[in-house]
Amino acid sequence: QVQLVESGGGLVQAGTSLRLSCAASGRTFSGYIMGWFRQAPGKEREFVARLTWNNGITRYADSVKGRFTILRDTAKNTVYLQMNSLKPEDTAVYYCAAGTIVTMVPSTYDYWGQGTQVTVSS
């Protein structure tokens, strides 16, 4: 069983940065695909970024490409989402997830964190 705990959300102004963290307990992320998703009020949960833990390959949604970076710290068994140049439309609850299939589809991920709120004011 993998338990994921996110942290780092908050209220920030447009144009600034935040770094979200996702720490695992129960086992390492080795062999997993780590994903970040977000869900705004009244909208479906959407893919933001993913990282294949074993080789570091990443992929991003077009809406965040060039602004967000997904990172890993293998020693701390933690994955991060560095968010720069934040926009009001980035406002959402952000979720960390772990799965074994390389996809952008939320339902294919097996484990989820509790979510952390990110609010970007204009």
FITORLUM-244149 format. One record per residue (C-alpha): residue number from 1; x, y, z. Coordinates in steps of 0.5 Angstrom, whole numbers. Last residue first. Example, Ala and Ser with C-alpha at 12.3 -4.5 7.8 and 13.67 -1.06 7.14 Angstrom:
- 2 / 27 / -2 / 14 .
- 1 / 25 / -9 / 16 .
***
This chain:
- 122 / -10 / 77 / -21 .
- 121 / -10 / 72 / -15 .
- 120 / -8 / 65 / -16 .
- 119 / -11 / 59 / -11 .
- 118 / -7 / 53 / -10 .
- 117 / -11 / 48 / -5 .
- 116 / -7 / 41 / -4 .
- 115 / -10 / 34 / -5 .
- 114 / -11 / 28 / -1 .
- 113 / -6 / 24 / -4 .
- 112 / -8 / 19 / -9 .
- 111 / -6 / 12 / -11 .
- 110 / -8 / 7 / -17 .
- 109 / -7 / 11 / -23 .
- 108 / -11 / 9 / -29 .
- 107 / -17 / 13 / -27 .
- 106 / -14 / 20 / -28 .
- 105 / -12 / 19 / -35 .
- 104 / -5 / 22 / -37 .
- 103 / -2 / 15 / -38 .
- 102 / 4 / 11 / -37 .
- 101 / 1 / 5 / -33 .
- 100 / 4 / 3 / -26 .
- 99 / 1 / 8 / -22 .
- 98 / 2 / 14 / -17 .
- 97 / -2 / 20 / -16 .
- 96 / -1 / 27 / -13 .
- 95 / -7 / 32 / -13 .
- 94 / -8 / 39 / -14 .
- 93 / -14 / 43 / -12 .
- 92 / -15 / 49 / -17 .
- 91 / -13 / 56 / -19 .
- 90 / -8 / 55 / -25 .
- 89 / -13 / 59 / -29 .
- 88 / -11 / 65 / -24 .
- 87 / -4 / 65 / -27 .
- 86 / 3 / 62 / -24 .
- 85 / 9 / 64 / -28 .
- 84 / 13 / 58 / -24 .
- 83 / 10 / 52 / -21 .
- 82 / 15 / 47 / -19 .
- 81 / 11 / 40 / -18 .
- 80 / 15 / 36 / -13 .
- 79 / 16 / 28 / -12 .
- 78 / 19 / 25 / -6 .
- 77 / 23 / 19 / -4 .
- 76 / 27 / 23 / 0 .
- 75 / 34 / 20 / -3 .
- 74 / 30 / 19 / -10 .
- 73 / 29 / 27 / -10 .
- 72 / 24 / 28 / -16 .
- 71 / 22 / 34 / -21 .
- 70 / 16 / 36 / -24 .
- 69 / 17 / 42 / -28 .
- 68 / 11 / 48 / -29 .
- 67 / 12 / 54 / -33 .
- 66 / 15 / 51 / -40 .
- 65 / 9 / 47 / -41 .
- 64 / 3 / 48 / -36 .
- 63 / -3 / 49 / -41 .
- 62 / 0 / 44 / -46 .
- 61 / 0 / 38 / -41 .
- 60 / 7 / 36 / -39 .
- 59 / 11 / 29 / -40 .
- 58 / 17 / 27 / -36 .
- 57 / 22 / 22 / -37 .
- 56 / 26 / 21 / -30 .
- 55 / 28 / 14 / -32 .
- 54 / 26 / 10 / -26 .
- 53 / 21 / 15 / -23 .
- 52 / 17 / 16 / -29 .
- 51 / 15 / 23 / -29 .
- 50 / 8 / 26 / -30 .
- 49 / 5 / 33 / -31 .
- 48 / -2 / 37 / -31 .
- 47 / -7 / 32 / -32 .
- 46 / -14 / 34 / -31 .
- 45 / -20 / 33 / -26 .
- 44 / -26 / 35 / -29 .
- 43 / -29 / 42 / -28 .
- 42 / -34 / 45 / -23 .
- 41 / -29 / 48 / -18 .
- 40 / -22 / 47 / -21 .
- 39 / -19 / 40 / -21 .
- 38 / -11 / 38 / -22 .
- 37 / -7 / 33 / -23 .
- 36 / 0 / 31 / -22 .
- 35 / 3 / 24 / -24 .
- 34 / 8 / 19 / -21 .
- 33 / 9 / 13 / -25 .
- 32 / 12 / 8 / -21 .
- 31 / 17 / 3 / -21 .
- 30 / 21 / 6 / -15 .
- 29 / 16 / 10 / -12 .
- 28 / 19 / 7 / -5 .
- 27 / 14 / 4 / 0 .
- 26 / 9 / 5 / 6 .
- 25 / 10 / 12 / 6 .
- 24 / 11 / 17 / 0 .
- 23 / 12 / 25 / 0 .
- 22 / 9 / 29 / -5 .
- 21 / 11 / 37 / -5 .
- 20 / 8 / 43 / -9 .
- 19 / 13 / 49 / -10 .
- 18 / 10 / 55 / -12 .
- 17 / 12 / 61 / -16 .
- 16 / 9 / 68 / -18 .
- 15 / 6 / 71 / -24 .
- 14 / -1 / 72 / -21 .
- 13 / -1 / 73 / -14 .
- 12 / -1 / 67 / -9 .
- 11 / -5 / 63 / -4 .
- 10 / -3 / 57 / -2 .
- 9 / -1 / 50 / -3 .
- 8 / 6 / 47 / -1 .
- 7 / 4 / 40 / 2 .
- 6 / 2 / 33 / -1 .
- 5 / 2 / 26 / 3 .
- 4 / 2 / 20 / -1 .
- 3 / 0 / 13 / 2 .
- 2 / 3 / 7 / -2 .
- 1 / 0 / 0 / 0 .
***
